[in-house]
C-alpha cells in the first residue's frame, strides 16, 4: 500500500508522540517536528507508510539519543499481557470454533492499547472482538491453507500483543516461526520482547533483520527473505505488515517452489495466496485501501 | 490560549482538508502541505492557534485561487439548519429552564457537523446535548450578568450554527449584536451567511472586520474593537473564539468604563468578567487548557 497525503499529519503526530516518549524537552520536540517536516517535503509518494515511519522514528532516536523510547511501555505491555494469559486461555477453551476464538484473541492483542488503561480496555475490547463479525472473513480459506501447509511463518507486531499471538500459535497444530524486528522501533516486538513474553516456548523466534515497522522485504536479512520466500503459509499481523506486504505479488501464489505444476499454481493464485493478514483496522487510509471500515476486524487472504 | 506542538499535525490535516474542499488535485494538495510545513517551521509558539490557522487557510486560498472553498458546504449547512428551525423552537418550548435549553441548542449547533450526515448526527447530538451535564457550568453567573446588562455582543462561529444561535438569541430578552467574519475562512459565518440564516431578523449583524478564525482583536476593525470594548456582556461561541479570547484580560472586568468606581470593578473581576464562552470541547489541546474533557459541553465565564 502506498502512502497517501493523509499520512503526512499522522507522521507528524507520531514523531511528537515518540519524542515525548523519549522525554525530549519542548525545544527538542520542535526540532524533531522540523526534521520530520523536512523529510516529508522530499518523500516519494510511491513509498509505503512504514518506509517513512522508519525514517521518522530514526530522526527521533537520533535527536534524542534514545535508541528505544518505548522500552518501558513494551516491558509493561508484556507484563500486563502475561498476567492476562490464563484468562485468554480459558476464553479459547469455551464453546464454539476454538481456532476462530484464538484468531479473535490474537486480533484483540492488536487492538488493545496495552500501554494505557489495559484492564478497562480489555473487558470491553475482548468482549467486542469475540462477538464482532469480521468485515473481511477468509477463515474458510485460512483453514484450507492450514490443512495443506507443513509450517507457518508468523510476522509479529507489537510487544505485549505477542502474548495474544501465543494463544493463536497454541491453537495451531503446525510448527511456527515467529518473526520479530531486528531492533527497537516504536513498540514493535524484538527478539528480547518475544522471549520475555514466552514465545520461545511455542515457536522458533527469529529476527527479520530490519528495525523498520512492518516487513520491508528489501530491508530484511537474506536469511529472513529466504524464510519468507519459502514459507507455505504466512500470518501477517497488524496494520504495518499489511501496509508493507499488501502489494507483494510473490505472496499471491501459495507455492513458492517453481517445481510445482503450473496449473496447480494458477488455481491457487486465483483464489489468493499464502499470505493472511490479521488486523484491526484503526486508520481511515488503510480502511479505504483494504475496503473495510475503521474499527472492523479483518482476516484477509493476500 | 497559546499554540501547542500538538497543533502542528492538526494544521497539516486542516490544510489537506481545505485543499480538497477547494478541489485541488493531488500535486496542488502536496504543494499546499509543503507551504504549510514551511510556515510551521517559523511559527512563534506565542501565537494562538487561529492566528496560524488564518495563515494556513490563506495558503490554501492562494494556491487554489479559490477564495471560499467552503461556500457550498456553508450554504448547505444553512439550508439544513433552517429546515430544523421549527423543531428546535419546539424543543425550547418544552418543560424546564427555557434559557438553559436554548443555550444547549446553541451548543448543539457548535457540535453537529452540518456538512455531513446532519439528520443522523442531529437526532443523537441534540438528544445528548439536551441532557448532558455541563463540564463547566457558569449558568448562574450568566443569568446574573444577563439581568444586569442592557445589550449583548454575540461572537458567531460557523454557518448553519447561526440558526442554532438564533434560537438562543430569541430566548434572550436583550438587544443582540451578532458579529461574524469580515470574509470567508473555513466554514465560518460571514455577514451574507448570517443574513441567509435569518439572523438579521433577531439581531444587528455586524462584521468583525477580520477574516481570521476566532476573534483576533488586533486584526479586527476599529469599529468592531470599539463595540467589543464597550460591550457589557459578550457570548463567544465555539473553540476558535475561546482560543483567541481566553487570555484577554480586558474581558475579565465586566465594566469597560474606567469611570466606574475601582472597588466595584475589582469585585466583579474576582468572580469573572463580561465574557462567556459557549462551546463543545472537540480538541484535546483545548480540553487541557480549559480543564474539561473532549466531548464535554461548557458555559464558562472568561
Interface residues (C-beta under 8 A of the other chain):
Chain A: X5 X6 X8 X9 X10 X12 X13 X16 X26 X29 X30 X33 X34 X37 X40 X41 X45
Chain B: X5 X6 X8 X9 X10 X12 X13 X16 X26 X29 X30 X33 X34 X37 X40 X41 X45
